[in-house]
């Protein structure tokens, strides 16, 4: 300790013990010197012996050791039958955790530790003791004892601000407007207007998120067989074959029809729902939008060899001048699709498909849900379900 004090006094011009101890503790915490008999990196005003760390292990060399390096070090310690090198409880727990994490390459880690242990045995006894203490002090800095301050931890927020200062720093801008006063003198007025919004945090409240999650859960809870028993019941778990009979009849159940009303995606991903939606649009002579959307979906599943031919067929049927089933596109989507057709691919009509999807979602789909065809289908399935329920409950 006296040598440490002399070092601080002579090189840093400190004249008070408290200041010298504080600075020495900071230097010890960063690993520039360490106590020989203790693994808590701090400077104490007693007779504790300290040793300067070799420059190779200084943190100024930008050390970022990985967990595999720590695993090799701990594994090497277990190979040396010496009391001073026995693993502490937290080190034994870390070794067990690393062994589970690196189970697939633990053999390689063990071989590395074995090779390092053989090299250490060839060293002089005093040199080996010094190297062991220096290496352990290095890991006391990077994998400290529980409860000690880890000086190598990086604050993610500070690191993000350093890497992207323009994204995280709030800056307010002002507009300087030159004005001419009545006397003709030029003056400047600083107007804090049109300040850009530099707050990149989302503006969605947690209460709104919770309400949305609750409403979604309440809407779909009856479709989760873990929460609500399915109706009809699972034929593999009961003797009721109603489910198979309904599937064989190709008629959708009441829950299935009801689900089409949750959103257009529910109707489109159900084959029977698509068929009923298409029948309704054909009855109104406005099925070209849905047929185009289905054709583009089919295009995405075609092989590369079939894509160019299929692209031309879709173009001639729906988008070419005088097409038999022309669809209504805005000029921007049409121009981009026209350019994409020159180099046909599976996603040539992506912009046009997105535009048509929005049109159907805002116009065709609401009319389908409000139509008498859908309501009759929904009521009919309810009547069938009620009949089956009453029939099977009878003695």
Buried (B, 14 or more C-beta within 10 A) or exposed (E): BEEBBEBBBEEEEBEEEEEBBBBBBBBBBBBBBBBEEBBBBBBBEEEBEBEEBEEEBBBEEEBEBEEBBBBBBBBBBBBBEEEEEEEEEEBBEBBEEBBEEBEEEBEEBBEBBEEBBEEBEEEEEEEBBBBBBBBBBBBBBBBBBEEBEEBBEEEEEEEEEEEEEEEBEEEEEEEEEEEEEEEEEEEEEEEEEEEEEEEEEEEEEEEEEEEEEEEEEEEEEBBEEEEEEBBBBEBEEEEBEBBEEBEEEEBBBBEBBBBBBBEBEBBBEBEBBBEBBBEBBEEEEBBBBBBBBBBBEEBEEBEEEEBBEBBEEBBEBBBBEEBEBBBEBEEEBBEBBEEBBEEBBBEBBBBBBEBBBEBBEEEBBEBBBEBEEBEEBBEEBEEBBEEBEEEEEEE
